[in-house]
Amino acid sequence: MVDRIVTRKKYAVIVTTYGEVEKVTIRNLWPSSRRILKVVTRQIAKIPSPLIYFIADYRSTKHYIDWKLNHYSSLLLAINRAQKNTLEACIAASGSPLLSEVDIDVCDAYYFVPPYLDDTLQRFQKDYDGIVIVPMFPVESAFSCGVACQMVIDVYVDRTFSQVNVLSKLWKADRLHRIYIEHLFEELSPALRLQKRGKIGLVLVIHGTLVKDRAGNPPTLFTGLEETLAFFELMKQKILADPQNIFSDVRQGCMNHSRGGEWTSDTIEKALLDYKREGYEAVVMFPYGFFADNSETEYDARKKLEHAGFPLFQYIRCINDSLPLGRWLADQVLEKLQALNNLQIALERFEHNQ
């Protein structure tokens, strides 16, 4: 009887997010805007194909002028690469027994800018035994993690179950809540810590989602609305109950789009206006619905806070490439890789015995 040669398995971990252009030029913005319309916007609004190019080019020009006038350039890709590097280092330092059995490569890819996630999946299906995808969003929906899932299904079809795993439901993890809370209170400015008079409010910023379509009906696609609301309630309760808490109240600040129907009503604008009307002296803003700062958080949301007119305010950056986040994600990834490896071994044994 000849023993079978067992080859060492090779797995890939892809850290992914939307992606934003790093060098602000019309030439770079055009393809990104077109992909956004084709992949995301068309899920919620019917856009004739000829209009896609017109709308995308209009948006590109608008962003170009706005960002250039305000000297803004996105750090999202740089942060995502740093997150990838931190995750890679944490996996290597984990001491997991799996590291002695398989090879693990960690890379980054994006929905809307190169290297594109769908292209990366096409290349990797021939070179790797399996893939774990890490979408850098705590709450999943058709507009966030759902984009990655659809790309996986398009590429792997009936092999998805045995070769690909996508991290999800990260918002439910107690460990993430603890990481967020420690980050929030560690980053508070001395001025806020020493604030003795008046009330201090906290705005937790997250991407809003559809509540009703244009016809006034619940959307047919998965919007993540219930998850978004549940995540906020969890974080609010834990922040207010924490011994370090300085906040009188915590409110949701959703960032909505203008098309597709009715969006979540608890917006950033509403939270800031309510705090102003209620006589709050200070407001802190933390984008807990994003793992990395981007044009929506450090540019759009931050400007709203700066222009709100509070005597004291602070924008606290996203969790970004923090080591605690990297260690937690490494544990999540290694658990998924182990499960994928176990499944493949079981399937191989089953096929061998047939």
N, C-alpha and C positions, 0 to 999 in steps of 0.2 A: 504494500500500500504506500503510495507516494503522498507525503505531507503537502498540504497546500501552502503556498508562499503567501504570507500575510504582509501586505504592504501597509506602510504607515499612512493613516488618513490625513488629509489636508483640509482644514476648514478656514473660511474667511469670515471676518466680522466687519460689517459695513456700517459706519456711523454716518447717518444721513439727515438732511434737513432741506428746507426749501432752496436755500442758496440765493445770494444777492451778488450783483456784479461788484468787483473790487475797484476796478478802474472805471470811473463814471464817464462813459462816452456813449453817444447815440448808437454807435455800431455795436457796443456791448449790451446796451439796454434793449434793443429791438428783439433779438431772439429770446431773451428772458421773458419779456412781456408777452410775446406770442405763445410761449409754452404755458405761462400762467393761465391765459385765456382758454387754451385748448384743454388743459388738464384739470383745472379747478373751476374757473368761472362758468364754463359751459354746463357744469353739473347743476347750477342753480338758475341760470338764465339762458334762454335760447338765443344764440348768436349766429346769424347766417355766416357761412364761411368767408364771403368777401369782406364782411365787416370786421373780422378778427384782425386783419392786418391794419385796417384803419384805426381801430380802437387801441390796439397794441402800440402802434407808432405814436398815437396821440399821448398815451400814458408815458411812453419812453421820453418824448420831448418834454412833457410836463415835469417828470422826475428830474431830468437832466438840468433843466433851468432852475428848479427849486433847490436841488442839492448843490449845484454849482454856486448859486447866489449865497447859500448858507454854509459853504465850505464843508459839506458833509460827504463822507465816504463810509461805506458799510464795513464793519469789522466782523460780520457774521462768518465768512469763510475762514478768516484767521482764527476766530474763536473755535469753530468746529474742528479745524485741524489740531488746535491745542487740546481740545476735548478728546480727539482721536489718540493723540500722543499720550495723554494722561491715562486713558483707558488701556492702551497697549502696555504701558508701564505697570499699571495695577494688575493686569492679567499675568504678566511675567513674574511679578513679585508675590502672587497669591499663594504659591505653594500647592496649588491644586494638583492632585494625582493625574488629572487628565493631560497635563503638560508633558508628562513622560510617555504618553501614548499617541498623541496626535500633534501635528503642526498647526499653529494658528497665526494667520496673517490679519492685521487690522488696517483698514483703509477708510477713506472718506469718499462720499459721492453725494450728488445733489439732484433735486427734482428739476430745477430751472436753469442751472448754469453748469458748465463742464467742471469735472467729469460727471456726466449724467448717470443717474442711478440705473435707468433701464439699459443703457449701453454697458455699464459695469456688470450687470447681471448676465447679459448676453455673453460677455467674455468669460466670466467666472464659472458658468455652468459646465464648461469643459475642463477647467483646471482644478476645481475644488469638489470634494465629496459632499460638502454641505455649507450653508451660509446662515449666519445669524445677523439680522438687520436690526440696528438700533436707531429708530426714529427719535430725534431729539425734541419730543413733545411729551409732556406728562399726560395730556388728555387726548385720546384718539377720536377721530371723526373721519368722514369721507374726504374732508379737505386736508387732513394732516397725515396721520398714519395710513389712512385709507389709500392715499396715492401710492405709497410704497407697496401695500398689499396688492393693489391692482397690477402694478408693474411686475411683481413676483408671479402672479397668476398668468399674466400674458407671456412671460418667458418660460416658466417651468410647467405650466399646464397641469397634467395629472401627476407630476413628480413633486409638486409643491410640498405635500405632507411629509415626504420622506427626506427632503433635501433642504428645506428652508424653514426658519423660525423667525418670526417678527416679534420683538418685545412689545408688550401692550399692557394696559391697565396700571401703568407706573404710578398714577396719581393716588392709588389706593394704599401705597406702602407707608407704613408707620415710619420706616427709616428715612424715606424721602421727606416726610413732614418734619422730622427732627433736624435733618440737614438744612432745610429751608429756614426753620425757626432760629437755629444757631447762626446761620448766615445773616438773617435779618437783624438780629440784635447785636451781633458783632460789628456790623457796618454802620450802626447808628452813630451820628456825629455827637461830639461832646456837648454842643449847643442844645441838641434835642434831649440828651440825657439829663441836662441840668435845667431843662424847662420847668419852671415852677408855677407859672400862671396859665390859665386857660386850658382848653382841651386839645389833645393831639389825635389826629385821625390817620388811619392807614388805608390806602387804596391798593388792593391787590388786582393787578392788571392781567387780563387774559384775553385771548381772541374770542370775540363773540361768535354766535352762530345763529342760523335760521330758526325761527320759532313757527312761522307760517309762510307758505309760499304765496305767490301773487294772487292766487284765488282765495286766500284765507284759510287754506287747509294745512294740516301738518305735513311737513316735507316727506317725500317718499324715501329719500336717502338718509343714511345714518349721520346725524348732525352732532352727536355727543352732548346734546343739551342737558340731559339728566346727569351725566357725568360731570359736566362743567359746574352745575349747581351744587352737586354733592361734594365736589372737591373744595369749592369755596366754603361751604358750611363746615367741613372738617377743619380746614386751615383756620377759619375764624375762631372756632371754639378752642382750638389748641393754642393759638396766639394769645387770646384773652385770658386763658387759664394759666399761661406760663408765668413763673415767678419774676421773670425779667420784664414783663409787659409794662409799657408806658402809655398804651393807646386807650382812649376812651371808647372808640368804636372802630370796627373794620368793615369796609365796604367793597363790593365787587366793582371793578372798572373794566367793562367790556370794550373791545375795539371792533367795530362793525364795518361791513361793507355797505354800499348804498343800493345795491341791486339784488333782485331775487325774491323780495318779499319783506316780511317783518322780522327784524333781528332782535336779539336780546336787549331788554330795555335798561338794565343796570349798567349804563355806560360810564366811562371816565368823566365825561362832562357832567353827568347827573351827580356822581359822587362828589366831585369838587364843588359844584354849585350848592348841594345840600350842606356840605361842611361849612361853606361860606355863610349861608343863611343862618346856620345854627351857631355861628360865632366861634368857630374853631380858630385857635391861634396858630397852629402848626399842622402840616400834613406831610406824611411820608408816602412815597409810591414805590411799590415793589412788583415787578412783572413775574409773578409766580407761575403764570401759564406758559412761560417760555424758558427753555434751558439756556438759551444764548441771546445776548443782546443783538438787535437788528434794527432796521429802519423804522419798524413799527414801535419798538420800545424806546430805544435811546434817542430817537429823533422825534417821532410823532407824539408819543405819550409824554415824554419828558418836556416837550415844548408846552403841552397843555398844562402841566404842573407849574412850569416857570411863569406862565402868563396868567395863572389863576389869582395872583395877588395876595398870597398868604405871607404874613410877617416872617415866618420861618417855615422852610420846606426842605425836603431831601429826596432825591431820586437814588434808590439803591439798585445797583446793577444786578442783572441776572446771575444765577449761580455759576454760569460759564464753565471754566475748566478747573473748578475747585477739586482738591484731592478727595474730600469725602464723597463727592458725587462720583468721581472716577472709581473709587473703591466699591461703592454700592453697585454701580453699573457693571463692574467687572464680575461681581458675584452673580448678578442677574444673567450675564452673558455666559459664564462658565456653567451655570445650572442648565441653560438651554442647550449649550454645546454637548454637555454630558447626556442629556435626554436624547438629543439627535443621534449621538454616537451609539447609545444603547439601542435605539430603535433600528438603526441601520445594521447593527450586529445581529439583532434578532431576526430581521428580514433576510439577511444573508444566510443564516443558519437554516431558516425555514426553506428557502429556495434550494439550498444544498441538499436537504434531506428529502426533497420531492423526487 
